[in-house]
């Protein structure tokens, strides 16, 4: 049993499979007799009190602010690794996915705004279809096994990383309210402390994590979204040490990867994907908010990513990845429209902070848009990717190797 679990965890698609399962369970529970218990669970008050200091939030906010900070820490670590020694360390490889990500954020936002123009409350959700869920996208890509060129996977991961960086910037600039300058000052003071640790060559992870935790608490109190602490902290984790080859960044990334894939993201999906269908009206389904999200994810994403990549190649700003056809690049662009986790996250920021009446549920648009993108991307890649070459029989007359 333990060996079977280890084999499953090693699968590239495993994280996406667990994520889909968690979201599916949430929808089933939210539409079952357990629905009141599900609602009570995510609204459960949880507080930490030390003397006069108090941090009190419902469980859903602890998940969205706390666990997702761990997710963004992993995103930051992956970004730094790719920029220093990975696929993004060469300037020639940065341009195409970077420009594709810009188009993949701009086009969905413009489509959403076009559908929801004139509604000030709905316009708060303009960034909901802007980011890619790399776990889901890679899960779909893994279905094709060895047929997938390595350059396609690198392209898709790179676009998703730039998407996440853009999402962090959007959260910082557009979803920050009610600033507390004292708390923000404490958070900013953590940055030079992290820099000192980095410059002095401190390799132990504990001091960085302690200061990062203080930064997170300060950001929670400041009004700036606390998940930013994860990205900032990641930038100061040392990536290598020349004398003995110790890499705190690689170690921490390895430690977090399984926890994020099999705990953080599934818990987030379970807490946020519980869409109740009872009493769901046609008006709610066809409300401009979910319609705009579907349009952004399913049409805007593929259009923006592919068009910007095509223009970049035609204008000589970037080269097409070696061994990747235009149809294969289009298929990867369609998969970028799977925005499940990040779309749920940004959607919660956009609408949970307002007194929105229950006229719509943005999660419907997120699920439908992501599902359509996954199905179309699978169909396109089924025809675009080369077939698996059949193994040749052994004609030597000797015993075959297995």
Legacy VTK file of the C-alpha trace (Angstrom):
# vtk DataFile Version 3.0
C-alpha trace
ASCII
DATASET POLYDATA
POINTS 402 float
0.000 0.000 0.000
2.832 2.395 0.913
4.675 1.599 -2.326
1.508 2.294 -4.338
1.150 5.684 -2.642
4.774 6.540 -3.385
4.292 5.611 -7.033
1.177 7.809 -7.201
2.935 10.786 -5.617
5.706 10.537 -8.217
3.190 10.928 -11.031
3.282 14.402 -12.589
-0.512 14.380 -12.750
-0.971 13.326 -9.112
-1.355 16.854 -7.728
-3.943 17.732 -10.351
-5.853 14.509 -9.704
-6.038 15.192 -5.961
-7.044 18.805 -6.665
-9.885 17.680 -8.940
-10.964 15.166 -6.317
-11.042 17.773 -3.547
-13.093 20.168 -5.688
-15.489 17.377 -6.647
-15.973 16.337 -3.019
-16.669 19.953 -2.049
-19.402 20.226 -4.694
-20.953 16.924 -3.608
-20.924 17.885 0.083
-22.298 21.376 -0.633
-25.289 19.771 -2.381
-25.908 17.000 0.128
-27.545 16.839 3.571
-24.085 17.777 4.918
-24.314 21.251 3.366
-25.080 23.040 6.694
-22.090 21.340 8.335
-19.880 22.291 5.373
-20.954 25.938 5.651
-20.434 25.894 9.419
-16.965 24.401 8.988
-15.615 27.036 6.596
-17.203 29.806 8.702
-15.810 28.387 11.959
-14.186 31.209 13.994
-10.512 30.554 14.697
-8.423 32.956 16.752
-4.950 33.296 18.220
-4.584 35.512 21.282
-1.357 36.434 23.070
-1.913 39.080 25.725
-3.473 42.051 23.980
-2.618 40.731 20.526
-5.461 39.015 18.703
-5.722 37.417 15.278
-9.285 36.242 14.669
-10.647 34.996 11.352
-13.106 32.400 10.054
-11.489 29.165 8.950
-11.947 30.063 5.270
-9.840 33.209 5.726
-7.104 31.263 7.512
-7.005 28.923 4.518
-7.033 31.700 1.912
-4.605 33.981 3.752
-2.428 31.412 5.522
-2.191 28.251 3.456
-2.075 30.215 0.217
0.904 32.176 1.576
2.703 28.817 1.673
1.651 28.225 -1.938
3.017 31.616 -2.985
6.235 30.874 -1.101
6.653 27.796 -3.304
5.823 29.867 -6.404
8.495 32.388 -5.401
11.069 29.652 -4.838
10.330 28.128 -8.239
10.547 31.533 -9.906
13.925 32.329 -8.320
15.312 28.906 -9.263
14.159 29.250 -12.860
15.596 32.774 -13.133
18.967 31.857 -11.628
19.677 28.420 -13.041
16.633 27.129 -14.900
14.848 27.635 -18.195
14.423 31.375 -17.572
18.115 32.000 -16.840
18.751 32.546 -20.560
17.299 35.784 -21.923
16.480 34.144 -25.240
14.050 31.810 -23.463
12.310 34.452 -21.363
10.752 36.609 -24.064
8.215 34.164 -25.542
6.544 32.903 -22.325
6.749 36.385 -20.770
4.968 38.014 -23.713
2.533 35.105 -23.901
1.714 35.607 -20.215
1.134 39.336 -20.785
-1.309 38.577 -23.585
-2.858 35.819 -21.489
-3.634 38.292 -18.709
-4.602 41.270 -20.848
-7.084 39.600 -23.225
-9.167 37.820 -20.521
-9.352 41.015 -18.446
-10.501 43.059 -21.453
-13.136 40.474 -22.385
-14.416 40.366 -18.809
-14.612 44.172 -18.644
-16.424 44.276 -21.993
-19.064 41.838 -20.728
-19.475 43.595 -17.347
-19.064 47.234 -18.358
-21.329 49.563 -16.404
-21.549 47.341 -13.287
-19.123 48.701 -10.679
-19.492 45.702 -8.362
-18.949 43.170 -11.157
-15.915 45.052 -12.472
-14.096 44.235 -9.216
-13.636 40.734 -10.617
-11.774 41.791 -13.779
-8.636 39.840 -12.783
-10.455 36.577 -11.982
-9.755 34.902 -15.376
-6.184 36.240 -15.600
-4.042 33.398 -14.182
-3.285 29.769 -15.088
-3.604 26.777 -12.742
-0.354 24.955 -13.536
-1.293 21.843 -11.508
-4.407 21.235 -13.624
-2.663 22.174 -16.880
0.239 19.786 -16.255
-2.214 17.059 -15.256
-3.854 17.346 -18.689
-0.464 17.476 -20.421
0.694 14.340 -18.603
-2.120 12.364 -20.234
-0.043 12.328 -23.417
3.078 10.931 -21.765
6.168 10.774 -23.942
4.367 12.407 -26.878
4.797 15.812 -25.211
7.973 17.672 -26.292
10.076 18.892 -23.374
9.923 22.421 -24.788
6.118 22.430 -24.484
6.236 21.625 -20.800
8.895 24.308 -20.222
6.781 26.827 -22.147
3.614 26.019 -20.188
5.355 26.142 -16.808
7.101 29.414 -17.719
3.836 31.078 -18.779
2.199 29.933 -15.526
5.093 31.325 -13.463
4.847 34.725 -15.148
1.070 34.537 -14.666
1.559 34.003 -10.949
3.971 36.949 -10.756
1.351 39.073 -12.511
-1.303 37.825 -10.087
0.881 38.849 -7.142
1.252 42.343 -8.610
-2.501 42.581 -9.203
-3.266 41.517 -5.629
-0.814 44.073 -4.239
-2.057 46.945 -6.404
-5.798 46.347 -6.688
-6.933 44.182 -3.765
-5.446 46.122 -0.874
-7.854 48.025 1.371
-7.806 49.842 4.723
-4.048 50.220 5.146
-2.522 50.226 8.615
0.763 52.074 8.172
2.135 50.808 11.495
1.629 47.154 10.564
2.884 47.813 7.037
6.010 49.448 8.488
6.711 46.348 10.585
6.340 44.176 7.469
8.732 46.401 5.509
11.299 46.249 8.327
11.449 42.485 7.826
12.923 42.950 4.345
16.313 44.397 5.415
16.550 41.692 8.087
16.086 39.027 5.418
18.664 40.788 3.246
21.208 40.753 6.091
20.694 37.016 6.592
21.162 36.430 2.870
24.290 38.613 2.551
25.925 37.031 5.589
25.487 33.591 4.045
23.111 32.184 6.666
22.094 28.748 5.358
19.743 27.639 8.144
16.140 27.988 6.983
14.662 28.633 10.431
15.706 32.336 10.765
14.229 33.139 7.347
10.972 31.363 8.201
10.669 33.117 11.578
11.080 36.562 10.001
8.742 35.530 7.167
6.091 34.567 9.720
6.393 37.967 11.419
6.048 39.604 7.995
2.933 37.538 7.278
1.266 38.516 10.560
2.117 42.180 9.968
0.649 42.050 6.455
-2.524 40.411 7.791
-2.922 43.398 10.095
-1.844 45.955 7.476
-4.566 45.431 4.886
-2.085 44.311 2.203
-2.875 40.736 1.246
-0.746 38.457 3.388
0.110 35.972 0.620
2.654 38.515 -0.648
4.839 37.572 2.328
5.475 34.186 0.722
6.837 35.657 -2.514
8.986 38.277 -0.747
10.451 35.662 1.609
11.326 33.360 -1.296
13.480 36.033 -2.950
15.878 36.037 0.020
16.281 32.271 0.516
19.844 31.428 -0.649
19.867 29.255 -3.745
23.405 27.867 -3.416
26.581 27.993 -1.384
29.826 27.428 -3.270
31.842 25.738 -0.539
29.724 22.720 0.285
26.911 22.807 -2.276
24.173 23.367 0.317
21.047 24.904 -1.215
18.418 26.081 1.281
16.170 27.053 -1.630
16.300 23.604 -3.229
15.772 21.930 0.147
12.809 24.131 1.065
11.275 23.792 -2.395
11.560 20.005 -2.129
10.046 20.016 1.370
7.117 22.222 0.319
6.279 20.624 -3.012
4.479 17.559 -1.672
2.757 19.525 1.113
1.456 22.139 -1.331
0.347 19.605 -3.958
-1.353 17.178 -1.574
-2.463 19.392 1.321
-2.470 23.158 0.694
-4.137 23.231 -2.735
-6.640 20.393 -2.073
-7.710 22.036 1.219
-8.055 25.366 -0.603
-10.136 23.710 -3.347
-12.339 21.918 -0.814
-12.991 25.160 1.087
-13.679 27.301 -1.984
-15.285 25.032 -4.593
-18.417 24.063 -2.688
-20.966 25.552 -5.107
-24.568 24.927 -3.975
-26.801 24.181 -6.967
-30.072 24.091 -5.055
-32.199 27.033 -6.095
-29.667 28.074 -8.719
-31.547 30.187 -11.221
-30.952 30.679 -14.918
-30.404 34.352 -14.129
-27.483 33.458 -11.847
-25.909 31.170 -14.468
-26.188 33.773 -17.234
-25.186 36.685 -15.042
-22.459 38.796 -16.720
-19.934 37.869 -14.003
-19.770 34.080 -14.665
-20.291 34.695 -18.397
-17.381 37.162 -18.420
-15.177 34.692 -16.560
-16.003 31.895 -19.026
-15.255 34.234 -21.929
-11.993 35.332 -20.316
-10.725 31.845 -19.508
-11.933 29.970 -22.571
-11.580 32.624 -25.288
-9.367 35.370 -23.863
-6.623 33.119 -22.509
-5.984 31.106 -25.658
-6.354 34.188 -27.864
-4.035 36.346 -25.750
-1.287 33.766 -25.187
-1.185 32.464 -28.763
-1.553 35.858 -30.483
1.176 37.511 -28.414
3.495 34.529 -29.015
2.798 34.606 -32.759
3.450 38.351 -32.924
6.642 37.976 -30.863
8.008 35.383 -33.302
6.911 37.303 -36.408
8.437 40.555 -35.127
11.692 38.838 -34.175
11.280 39.501 -30.461
11.475 35.796 -29.617
12.008 32.445 -31.277
9.557 29.586 -31.433
10.665 26.778 -29.090
12.637 24.096 -30.898
10.549 21.116 -31.960
7.231 22.858 -31.220
4.747 23.365 -34.060
2.259 26.228 -34.179
-0.628 23.820 -33.576
1.125 22.387 -30.522
1.776 25.913 -29.240
-1.905 26.694 -29.743
-2.876 23.589 -27.757
-0.633 24.704 -24.890
-2.191 28.180 -25.093
-5.661 26.669 -24.720
-4.542 24.804 -21.583
-3.540 28.166 -20.099
-7.289 28.813 -19.803
-7.467 26.337 -16.925
-7.439 28.902 -14.146
-9.126 27.002 -11.350
-7.070 27.609 -8.190
-5.807 31.123 -8.911
-9.169 32.202 -10.333
-10.953 30.998 -7.202
-8.411 32.870 -5.101
-8.670 36.181 -6.951
-12.454 35.813 -7.207
-12.675 35.439 -3.432
-10.650 38.622 -3.002
-12.807 40.491 -5.499
-16.228 39.611 -4.127
-15.865 38.460 -0.515
-14.762 41.959 0.493
-17.997 43.532 -0.780
-21.576 43.273 0.351
-22.544 41.480 -2.848
-26.083 40.097 -2.877
-26.270 36.468 -4.001
-27.222 37.348 -7.604
-24.342 35.366 -9.038
-21.620 32.900 -8.124
-18.324 33.586 -9.881
-17.239 30.000 -9.182
-19.672 28.720 -11.814
-17.817 30.664 -14.490
-14.452 29.483 -13.166
-15.433 25.806 -13.266
-17.079 26.023 -16.707
-14.299 28.110 -18.275
-11.565 25.852 -16.890
-13.430 22.705 -17.957
-13.964 23.959 -21.516
-10.294 24.951 -21.789
-9.167 21.548 -20.541
-11.426 19.653 -22.967
-10.500 21.738 -26.026
-6.795 21.691 -25.133
-6.917 17.897 -24.853
-8.609 17.568 -28.253
-6.148 19.921 -29.955
-3.103 18.181 -28.507
-4.507 14.763 -29.385
-4.144 15.668 -33.049
-1.144 18.012 -32.755
1.261 15.762 -30.866
3.194 13.053 -32.720
1.967 9.470 -32.281
3.904 7.092 -30.067
6.264 5.000 -32.151
5.454 1.271 -31.782
8.241 -0.828 -30.337
10.073 -2.917 -32.884
10.094 -6.705 -32.359
13.442 -8.358 -31.647
14.548 -10.060 -34.917
17.908 -11.287 -33.657
16.654 -14.698 -32.632
18.021 -14.269 -29.128
16.023 -13.775 -25.957
14.154 -10.490 -25.843
14.906 -7.916 -23.158
12.195 -6.784 -20.825
LINES 1 403
402 0 1 2 3 4 5 6 7 8 9 10 11 12 13 14 15 16 17 18 19 20 21 22 23 24 25 26 27 28 29 30 31 32 33 34 35 36 37 38 39 40 41 42 43 44 45 46 47 48 49 50 51 52 53 54 55 56 57 58 59 60 61 62 63 64 65 66 67 68 69 70 71 72 73 74 75 76 77 78 79 80 81 82 83 84 85 86 87 88 89 90 91 92 93 94 95 96 97 98 99 100 101 102 103 104 105 106 107 108 109 110 111 112 113 114 115 116 117 118 119 120 121 122 123 124 125 126 127 128 129 130 131 132 133 134 135 136 137 138 139 140 141 142 143 144 145 146 147 148 149 150 151 152 153 154 155 156 157 158 159 160 161 162 163 164 165 166 167 168 169 170 171 172 173 174 175 176 177 178 179 180 181 182 183 184 185 186 187 188 189 190 191 192 193 194 195 196 197 198 199 200 201 202 203 204 205 206 207 208 209 210 211 212 213 214 215 216 217 218 219 220 221 222 223 224 225 226 227 228 229 230 231 232 233 234 235 236 237 238 239 240 241 242 243 244 245 246 247 248 249 250 251 252 253 254 255 256 257 258 259 260 261 262 263 264 265 266 267 268 269 270 271 272 273 274 275 276 277 278 279 280 281 282 283 284 285 286 287 288 289 290 291 292 293 294 295 296 297 298 299 300 301 302 303 304 305 306 307 308 309 310 311 312 313 314 315 316 317 318 319 320 321 322 323 324 325 326 327 328 329 330 331 332 333 334 335 336 337 338 339 340 341 342 343 344 345 346 347 348 349 350 351 352 353 354 355 356 357 358 359 360 361 362 363 364 365 366 367 368 369 370 371 372 373 374 375 376 377 378 379 380 381 382 383 384 385 386 387 388 389 390 391 392 393 394 395 396 397 398 399 400 401
